[in-house]
Amino acid sequence: MPPKVKIFTLSTCSHCKATKKFLNENGITFEFIDVDQVQGTQRENILKEVVKYNPQRSFPTIIIGDKIIVGFKEDDIREALGI
């Protein structure tokens, strides 16, 4: 069973777009949240979750199983996914 993939992104971020494109092209199912598209308390709660994984709050923050990758690092993503 492939690891669960969740990414925290910004809708305007080129690295975030590249990450989504890479995952889609490789047939990887993933959940994502464009943090800049969420408002109010929901946004605050999402940012608190991001900080748990990435204290710098930079994007994309990628969680693959129990691995955390910050930024679009294709080799690290491939390794974490086993592809």
PyMOL commands that set and color helices and strands:
alter all, ss='L'
color gray80, all
select helices_A, chain A and resi 14-25+35-37+40-53+74-81
alter helices_A, ss='H'
color red, helices_A
select strands_A, chain A and resi 5-9+31-34+61-64+67-70
alter strands_A, ss='S'
color yellow, strands_A
deselect
rebuild
show_as cartoon
